[in-house]
Amino acid sequence: MDERAIVLEVPELSCETFRLRQWRIEDAPDLAEAWKDPQILSDSVVPEKRSLGDARKWISRTDVRRRAGVALDLVVADCDDDSLLGEVSLYRFDKSRRAALISWWLAESARGDGIATRAVNMLAEWALAGPLTAVIAEIKETNVKSLALAQRCGFDLLRPAGDSTPAAFVRRAGDPKGRAS
Ligand SMILES: CC(C)(COP(=O)(O)OP(=O)(O)OC[C@H]1O[C@@H](n2cnc3c(N)ncnc32)[C@H](O)[C@@H]1OP(=O)(O)O)[C@@H](O)C(=O)NCCC(=O)NCCS
């Protein structure tokens, strides 16, 4: 294993509506559908290859990526039937700064109810109470839903957007909690 990696354990995090869990191969059809969503395609990072087979392959590598300190990718799963509502991830770990990027998306049917806000807040609070001192979100200026979400979760502007770069927002350990908590 890379000595420089930050390897995160899978947290046990849940609320009355959803829980965060590891990916399962059965999630592949929902993931492949999500990769067709225009908002997810334009505003988050998706792989170049996005077939059902590619979704299965991507899922089969998630725990390898976690153990290698590359990413912690978690499903936001419905508490009632465990179905996929969305995803929250920590990735691009910087061990010297104990920092990482955070990203999120929701399936279209799960939007508009505060689920992403609560899931992002939950993961950020867990990470900042433990292995990380800063969590950073890179958000396009046009992504108004994510800008509002970051504000609700207590992220502050770190770097404004440039001509070809998204704005960066940071939440640090010890910062006042966001309105989502
Ligand atoms: C970004 C994204 C997850 C936001 O979805 P969302 O449904 O707006 O986010 P939330 O689940 O937090 O819901 C917020 C909405 O629920 C409402 N809401 C209801 N109860 C709420 C609660 N308890 N807490 C927070 N918001 C609540 C909010 O007012 C807001 O409503 P609005 O959309 O009318 O303003 C979604 O647009 C998406 O998947 N986009 C594509 C991927 C993407 O942009 N990723 C970000 C990469 S950085």
The ligand as an ORCA input file, in Angstrom:
! r2SCAN-3c Opt
* xyz 0 1
  C     -26.550     18.845     -6.625
  C     -27.799     18.031     -6.363
  C     -27.454     16.798     -5.537
  C     -28.753     18.936     -5.568
  O     -29.991     18.262     -5.417
  P     -31.073     18.912     -4.442
  O     -32.259     18.047     -4.450
  O     -31.212     20.360     -4.781
  O     -30.351     18.856     -3.035
  P     -30.965     18.410     -1.649
  O     -31.282     16.972     -1.665
  O     -30.050     18.896     -0.624
  O     -32.364     19.192     -1.594
  C     -32.406     20.602     -1.502
  C     -33.810     21.038     -1.781
  O     -34.702     20.422     -0.837
  C     -35.290     21.413      0.019
  N     -35.299     20.837      1.373
  C     -36.382     20.257      1.939
  N     -36.059     19.781      3.141
  C     -34.756     20.085      3.365
  C     -33.865     19.839      4.426
  N     -34.233     19.199      5.539
  N     -32.588     20.257      4.314
  C     -32.164     20.895      3.215
  N     -32.981     21.150      2.138
  C     -34.273     20.752      2.228
  C     -34.401     22.643     -0.148
  O     -35.115     23.834      0.089
  C     -34.020     22.526     -1.612
  O     -35.105     22.886     -2.403
  P     -34.925     23.701     -3.799
  O     -34.244     22.770     -4.749
  O     -36.312     24.002     -4.187
  O     -34.091     24.889     -3.486
  C     -28.487     17.609     -7.692
  O     -28.884     18.762     -8.393
  C     -27.575     16.791     -8.575
  O     -27.474     15.584     -8.430
  N     -26.884     17.477     -9.515
  C     -25.943     16.820    -10.411
  C     -24.637     16.455     -9.756
  C     -23.868     17.626     -9.165
  O     -24.098     18.787     -9.478
  N     -22.909     17.315     -8.285
  C     -22.102     18.279     -7.614
  C     -20.683     18.163     -8.020
  S     -19.696     19.255     -7.032
*
